[in-house]
């Protein structure tokens, strides 16, 4: 299968991903790879987010998905995407030891290591910084460790003062973002192919006392390709050990990865 055929599903995993109704993570057949597993229970500061996605394809069509994220911040993440009638279309498990992603309806999987998740051999599809994606559900919009280069004031159409920041991360990647009354309105950077990628935050809501982006639009070269709507975020959850297990049948075909 070509990237074009499963690109929409990958874009859906951006938020994320980038998130499990089926906590046992099991599928019939022998595993194609050694399952990524974790035996110790999740700590009490874990987070569970329920949200929905609308993926806008280049051909003008839209696809709606429901998603669940189980998160132990900076330690491990499990994401499930489901389509109509609750049919699972993609699963992602990220651990410090490596990550795996499965597309059960297509009988395909991806795997790799590190915090950047995605198709490394296709620059047209954005890579996912898994900690940054998961951090959105914890109210964290900006990448960690940003060094501010400059800041200046701008005036919006409603005469409100907006601060425009320029910054860079530890890898010297350049960012521009807008801030109003302490809230980030948008964040912009360049993708691997030099095209502009932008995150627009349309709305904030409080979940468990934490102000969180609740309506997020992902834009690439002025074209929206993903909309994320957060419905519920709960904290202090503990998850079963099956959450951190993802088995892949030998019959599944590997795509992309590292």
KETI-708174 format. One line per 3 residues: their letters; for each residue x, y, z of N, C-alpha, C. Coordinates in steps of 0.05 Angstrom, whole numbers, always signed. Layout:
<recs>
A> X,Y,Z,X,Y,Z,X,Y,Z | ...
</recs>
This chain:
<recs>
XXX> +17,-24,+0,+0,+0,+0,+17,+25,+0 | +11,+45,-16,+26,+69,-17,+20,+88,+6 | +38,+107,+10,+34,+127,+32,+8,+141,+28
XXX> +1,+147,+3,-24,+162,-2,-48,+148,+9 | -48,+121,+9,-72,+107,+18,-75,+106,+48 | -53,+106,+63,-56,+106,+92,-47,+133,+104
XXX> -42,+153,+88,-34,+179,+98,-55,+192,+115 | -80,+188,+109,-101,+201,+125,-102,+189,+153 | -97,+163,+156,-96,+152,+183,-72,+162,+198
XXX> -50,+165,+184,-26,+176,+198,-31,+204,+208 | -43,+220,+191,-50,+248,+199,-68,+248,+223 | -86,+228,+224,-104,+226,+248,-88,+221,+273
XXX> -66,+206,+271,-50,+199,+294,-33,+223,+303 | -32,+245,+288,-18,+268,+297,-28,+278,+324 | -53,+273,+329,-63,+280,+355,-85,+261,+363
XXX> -44,+282,+369,-35,+273,+381,-33,+274,+382 | -37,+228,+341,-20,+216,+351,-26,+218,+359 | -23,+209,+349,-3,+213,+350,-12,+197,+365
XXX> -93,+147,+401,-82,+154,+427,-88,+129,+440 | -150,+58,+515,-153,+42,+490,-178,+29,+496 | -194,+29,+475,-219,+16,+481,-214,-13,+487
XXX> -194,-26,+473,-188,-54,+476,-162,-56,+492 | -164,-55,+519,-140,-53,+535,-122,-77,+535 | -132,-99,+526,-115,-123,+525,-95,-121,+502
XXX> -102,-104,+482,-83,-100,+459,-77,-125,+444 | -94,-145,+444,-88,-171,+432,-104,-174,+406 | -90,-187,+386,-103,-194,+361,-95,-223,+355
XXX> -112,-238,+342,-106,-266,+337,-81,-270,+320 | -68,-292,+323,-44,-298,+307,-19,-294,+323 | +4,-303,+312,+30,-300,+325,+41,-272,+320
XXX> +55,-261,+340,+66,-234,+336,+88,-233,+315 | +88,-211,+300,+109,-208,+280,+134,-197,+292 | +131,-184,+315,+154,-174,+329,+150,-179,+359
XXX> +171,-177,+374,+168,-180,+403,+151,-157,+414 | +129,-164,+427,+111,-143,+437,+125,-123,+455 | +119,-97,+452,+129,-77,+470,+112,-79,+495
XXX> +123,-85,+518,+107,-89,+542,+119,-74,+566 | +103,-70,+586,+112,-58,+611,+97,-72,+633 | +112,-81,+654,+100,-96,+675,+90,-80,+698
XXX> +105,-58,+705,+97,-43,+729,+72,-27,+724 | +55,-23,+744,+31,-8,+741,+36,+22,+736 | +17,+35,+724,+19,+64,+719,+16,+79,+745
XXX> +32,+101,+749,+29,+117,+773,+3,+132,+774 | -4,+142,+797,-30,+155,+801,-33,+182,+786 | -11,+193,+776,-13,+219,+762,-18,+215,+732
XXX> -28,+191,+724,-33,+186,+696,-58,+202,+687 | -60,+205,+660,-80,+222,+648,-95,+206,+627 | -121,+210,+625,-138,+198,+604,-153,+220,+590
XXX> -151,+220,+564,-165,+241,+548,-182,+227,+527 | -206,+238,+524,-225,+228,+503,-230,+251,+484 | -226,+246,+458,-229,+268,+439,-238,+257,+412
XXX> -243,+275,+394,-251,+268,+367,-233,+282,+347 | -231,+271,+323,-214,+282,+302,-230,+284,+276 | -225,+305,+261,-234,+307,+234,-210,+311,+216
XXX> -205,+292,+198,-183,+292,+180,-192,+303,+153 | -179,+323,+143,-185,+335,+117,-165,+326,+97 | -173,+309,+78,-155,+298,+58,-151,+318,+35
XXX> -128,+315,+21,-122,+333,-2,-143,+332,-23 | -159,+310,-25,-179,+308,-46,-205,+322,-38 | -205,+335,-15,-229,+350,-6,-248,+334,+12
XXX> -242,+309,+16,-259,+293,+33,-251,+296,+63 | -270,+290,+81,-265,+292,+109,-271,+265,+122 | -256,+258,+143,-260,+232,+157,-261,+238,+187
XXX> -282,+228,+200,-285,+232,+228,-277,+207,+244 | -262,+211,+265,-252,+190,+282,-256,+197,+312 | -260,+177,+328,-260,+181,+357,-233,+170,+368
XXX> -224,+182,+390,-198,+174,+400,-197,+174,+430 | -179,+158,+441,-173,+157,+470,-143,+157,+474 | -134,+173,+493,-105,+173,+500,-102,+165,+529
XXX> -85,+146,+534,-76,+139,+561,-47,+149,+564 | -42,+166,+583,-16,+179,+584,-4,+178,+612 | +22,+170,+614,+38,+175,+637,+60,+194,+627
XXX> +56,+220,+632,+72,+241,+618,+102,+235,+618 | +113,+236,+594,+142,+232,+589,+152,+204,+594 | +133,+185,+599,+141,+157,+605,+129,+138,+585
XXX> +103,+139,+581,+90,+120,+563,+62,+130,+555 | +54,+122,+530,+29,+131,+519,+16,+109,+504 | -11,+107,+505,-26,+89,+489,-49,+105,+476
XXX> -52,+102,+450,-73,+117,+435,-88,+97,+418 | -115,+101,+418,-132,+84,+401,-150,+103,+384 | -152,+97,+358,-170,+111,+340,-191,+92,+330
XXX> -216,+101,+331,-238,+84,+321,-254,+100,+301 | -265,+86,+281,-282,+98,+261,-311,+93,+266 | -327,+91,+246,-356,+87,+249,-361,+59,+261
XXX> -382,+58,+277,-390,+33,+291,-369,+24,+311 | -351,+41,+319,-331,+34,+339,-310,+15,+329 | -306,+13,+303,-286,-5,+291,-258,+8,+294
XXX> -239,-6,+306,-212,+4,+310,-198,+7,+284 | -186,+30,+279,-171,+35,+254,-141,+38,+259 | -133,+46,+283,-104,+49,+288,-99,+48,+318
XXX> -76,+37,+326,-68,+36,+354,-38,+45,+355 | -32,+60,+375,-4,+69,+380,+4,+63,+408 | +27,+51,+412,+39,+47,+438,+67,+59,+438
XXX> +72,+78,+455,+99,+90,+457,+110,+85,+485 | +134,+73,+486,+148,+69,+511,+177,+79,+507 | +191,+83,+528,+218,+93,+526,+236,+74,+510
XXX> +229,+48,+510,+244,+28,+496,+238,+26,+466 | +216,+39,+457,+209,+38,+429,+179,+42,+426 | +170,+46,+401,+142,+50,+395,+132,+32,+373
XXX> +107,+26,+374,+94,+9,+353,+67,+22,+346 | +60,+20,+321,+34,+30,+311,+22,+9,+293 | -4,+3,+297,-17,-18,+282,-42,-7,+269
XXX> -46,-15,+243,-70,-9,+228,-85,-35,+223 | -102,-44,+241,-114,-70,+239,-131,-75,+214 | -146,-54,+205,-163,-59,+181,-146,-62,+156
XXX> -122,-51,+156,-104,-53,+133,-84,-76,+137 | -83,-88,+161,-64,-109,+168,-35,-99,+163 | -29,-76,+174,-2,-64,+172,+7,-53,+199
XXX> +33,-49,+201,+44,-38,+226,+69,-22,+220 | +76,-5,+239,+101,+10,+239,+114,+7,+266 | +140,+11,+267,+154,+11,+292,+180,+28,+290
XXX> +190,+36,+313,+214,+52,+314,+222,+58,+343 | +240,+77,+346,+249,+84,+373,+253,+115,+374 | +252,+126,+398,+256,+154,+401,+229,+169,+403
XXX> +231,+195,+409,+207,+211,+414,+194,+221,+388 | +207,+219,+365,+195,+227,+340,+183,+202,+327 | +157,+203,+322,+142,+180,+312,+131,+187,+284
XXX> +135,+168,+265,+124,+172,+239,+140,+159,+217 | +135,+167,+192,+148,+156,+168,+172,+173,+162 | +195,+163,+169,+220,+179,+166,+228,+181,+136
XXX> +218,+163,+119,+226,+164,+91,+206,+179,+74 | +187,+193,+86,+168,+209,+71,+165,+237,+83 | +180,+257,+74,+180,+283,+85,+153,+298,+82
XXX> +135,+287,+65,+110,+301,+61,+91,+297,+84 | +96,+277,+101,+80,+272,+125,+95,+281,+150 | +83,+299,+166,+97,+310,+189,+104,+288,+209
XXX> +127,+290,+221,+134,+272,+243,+121,+282,+269 | +114,+264,+287,+101,+271,+312,+121,+271,+334 | +123,+294,+348,+138,+296,+373,+119,+286,+395
XXX> +122,+261,+403,+101,+248,+420,+96,+263,+446 | +118,+273,+459,+114,+287,+484,+99,+313,+480 | +105,+327,+458,+91,+352,+453,+61,+348,+448
XXX> +55,+327,+432,+27,+321,+426,+12,+313,+451 | +23,+295,+467,+10,+287,+492,+8,+310,+511 | +27,+328,+511,+27,+351,+529,+4,+370,+524
XXX> -7,+370,+500,-30,+388,+494,-53,+381,+513 | -57,+355,+519,-80,+347,+536,-75,+354,+565 | -50,+362,+571,-43,+370,+598,-40,+400,+600
XXX> -50,+414,+579,-49,+443,+578,-22,+455,+570 | -4,+439,+559,+22,+448,+551,+23,+451,+521 | +25,+476,+511,+24,+481,+482,+52,+483,+470
XXX> +70,+498,+484,+97,+503,+473,+116,+480,+479 | +134,+474,+460,+154,+454,+465,+171,+461,+489 | +181,+442,+503,+198,+447,+526,+225,+458,+518
XXX> +236,+475,+534,+263,+485,+530,+266,+506,+508 | +244,+520,+501,+246,+541,+481,+262,+564,+491 | +280,+574,+475,+295,+598,+481,+284,+622,+465
XXX> +275,+642,+480,+263,+665,+466,+284,+682,+452 | +279,+689,+427,+297,+706,+411,+288,+735,+412 | +262,+739,+408,+251,+766,+408,+221,+765,+414
XXX> +209,+787,+421,+180,+790,+425,+172,+818,+419 | +149,+821,+405,+139,+847,+400,+108,+847,+401 | +96,+870,+405,+67,+873,+407,+55,+876,+379
XXX> +31,+865,+377,+15,+868,+352,-14,+873,+362 | -30,+885,+344,-58,+891,+351,-76,+874,+333 | -95,+860,+346,-113,+843,+331,-136,+859,+320
XXX> -153,+846,+305,-176,+859,+292,-196,+871,+313 | -196,+859,+337,-213,+869,+358,-199,+889,+377 | -176,+899,+367,-160,+919,+381,-146,+908,+406
XXX> -146,+882,+409,-132,+870,+432,-102,+869,+426 | -85,+871,+446,-56,+870,+443,-47,+840,+444 | -33,+832,+424,-23,+805,+422,+7,+806,+421
XXX> +20,+789,+436,+49,+787,+436,+58,+766,+416 | +76,+773,+398,+87,+754,+379,+115,+747,+387 | +120,+722,+393,+146,+712,+402,+160,+697,+380
XXX> +186,+701,+379,+204,+684,+363,+222,+669,+382 | +225,+643,+376,+241,+627,+394,+253,+603,+379 | +272,+589,+392,+284,+565,+381,+286,+544,+402
XXX> +286,+519,+394,+289,+497,+413,+319,+489,+415 | +324,+468,+430,+352,+459,+434,+365,+449,+408 | +348,+442,+388,+359,+433,+363,+361,+456,+343
XXX> +357,+481,+353,+357,+506,+338,+334,+508,+318 | +313,+492,+321,+290,+495,+304,+276,+521,+311 | +267,+536,+292,+255,+562,+296,+225,+561,+299
XXX> +214,+576,+317,+185,+577,+322,+176,+606,+324 | +151,+611,+316,+138,+636,+321,+111,+630,+333 | +103,+644,+354,+77,+639,+367,+65,+665,+377
XXX> +38,+665,+379,+23,+688,+388,+11,+682,+416 | +12,+702,+433,+2,+700,+460,-17,+723,+467 | -40,+717,+479,-59,+737,+487,-69,+731,+515
XXX> -65,+748,+534,-74,+744,+561,-65,+718,+573 | -40,+710,+566,-28,+686,+577,-36,+661,+562 | -52,+663,+541,-60,+639,+526,-46,+640,+499
XXX> -37,+616,+490,-24,+614,+464,-46,+611,+443 | -46,+629,+423,-66,+629,+402,-58,+612,+379 | -32,+612,+371,-22,+596,+350,+8,+592,+353
XXX> +17,+570,+341,+46,+563,+341,+53,+554,+313 | +75,+565,+303,+83,+560,+275,+112,+553,+273 | +119,+534,+255,+146,+526,+249,+147,+515,+221
XXX> +171,+507,+212,+174,+495,+186,+177,+465,+188 | +164,+451,+170,+166,+422,+169,+192,+413,+156 | +196,+387,+154,+220,+376,+143,+225,+384,+114
XXX> +203,+388,+100,+206,+396,+71,+205,+426,+67 | +208,+441,+89,+209,+470,+87,+182,+484,+85 | +160,+468,+87,+134,+480,+86,+124,+488,+114
XXX> +108,+509,+115,+99,+520,+141,+78,+501,+153 | +82,+495,+179,+63,+479,+194,+54,+497,+218 | +28,+498,+222,+17,+516,+242,-5,+502,+259
XXX> -5,+508,+284,-25,+498,+303,-41,+522,+313 | -67,+522,+306,-85,+543,+315,-102,+533,+338 | -103,+547,+360,-120,+539,+382,-145,+557,+382
XXX> -167,+544,+376,-192,+559,+372,-207,+564,+399 | -201,+547,+419,-216,+549,+444,-200,+535,+466 | -204,+545,+491,-193,+532,+515,-216,+525,+533
XXX> -213,+503,+548,-232,+495,+569,-216,+485,+593 | -229,+486,+616,-216,+475,+640,-225,+446,+644 | -206,+428,+647,-211,+400,+654,-195,+394,+680
XXX> -210,+386,+701,-198,+380,+727,-181,+404,+736 | -190,+428,+731,-176,+452,+740,-153,+461,+724 | -148,+448,+701,-125,+455,+684,-136,+466,+657
XXX> -128,+491,+651,-137,+503,+626,-123,+488,+603 | -139,+478,+584,-129,+460,+564,-140,+468,+536 | -124,+467,+515,-135,+471,+488,-156,+451,+482
XXX> -180,+460,+475,-202,+441,+471,-211,+439,+442 | -203,+458,+425,-208,+457,+397,-183,+467,+382 | -170,+448,+368,-144,+454,+356,-145,+447,+327
XXX> -135,+466,+311,-134,+462,+282,-105,+461,+273 | -98,+440,+257,-71,+437,+247,-71,+445,+217 | -53,+463,+210,-53,+475,+184,-25,+470,+171
XXX> -25,+463,+146,+0,+460,+131,-2,+476,+105 | +16,+496,+102,+16,+513,+79,-12,+525,+74 | -24,+535,+95,-51,+549,+94,-74,+530,+90
XXX> -69,+503,+89,-91,+484,+86,-95,+468,+111 | -119,+469,+123,-124,+453,+147,-125,+424,+140 | -111,+407,+155,-112,+378,+150,-122,+362,+173
XXX> -124,+375,+197,-133,+360,+220,-146,+379,+241 | -170,+371,+251,-183,+386,+272,-187,+368,+296 | -180,+376,+319,-182,+360,+343,-200,+374,+363
XXX> -219,+359,+374,-238,+370,+394,-236,+352,+419 | -227,+364,+441,-224,+349,+467,-251,+349,+481 | -261,+326,+488,-286,+323,+502,-283,+320,+532
XXX> -263,+306,+540,-259,+301,+569,-231,+294,+575 | -220,+304,+597,-194,+297,+607,-196,+291,+637 | -187,+268,+646,-187,+261,+674,-159,+254,+683
XXX> -153,+260,+708,-126,+256,+718,-127,+238,+743 | -103,+229,+751,-101,+211,+774,-112,+184,+769 | -110,+174,+744,-121,+148,+737,-99,+127,+738
XXX> -107,+102,+744,-88,+80,+742,-99,+61,+720 | -81,+50,+704,-89,+33,+681,-79,+5,+685 | -94,-14,+674,-86,-42,+674,-61,-47,+658
XXX> -47,-68,+664,-22,-74,+651,-26,-80,+621 | -50,-88,+613,-56,-93,+585,-55,-68,+568 | -58,-44,+581,-56,-19,+566,-29,-17,+553
XXX> -8,-28,+565,+20,-24,+555,+30,-48,+540 | +12,-62,+527,+19,-85,+511,+5,-83,+484 | +21,-88,+462,+10,-87,+435,+21,-110,+419
XXX> +5,-130,+414,+14,-153,+398,+8,-149,+368 | +26,-158,+351,+23,-154,+322,+25,-181,+309 | +4,-190,+295,+5,-216,+281,+27,-217,+260
XXX> +38,-241,+255,+59,-244,+236,+50,-238,+207 | +24,-241,+203,+14,-236,+176,+13,-206,+168 | +17,-188,+188,+16,-160,+183,+41,-150,+168
XXX> +38,-132,+150,+60,-121,+134,+72,-96,+147 | +98,-95,+149,+111,-72,+160,+113,-50,+139 | +108,-25,+148,+111,-2,+130,+128,+19,+143
XXX> +144,+34,+127,+159,+57,+137,+175,+50,+162 | +173,+69,+181,+187,+65,+206,+217,+73,+203 | +233,+63,+222,+261,+71,+223,+278,+47,+214
</recs>
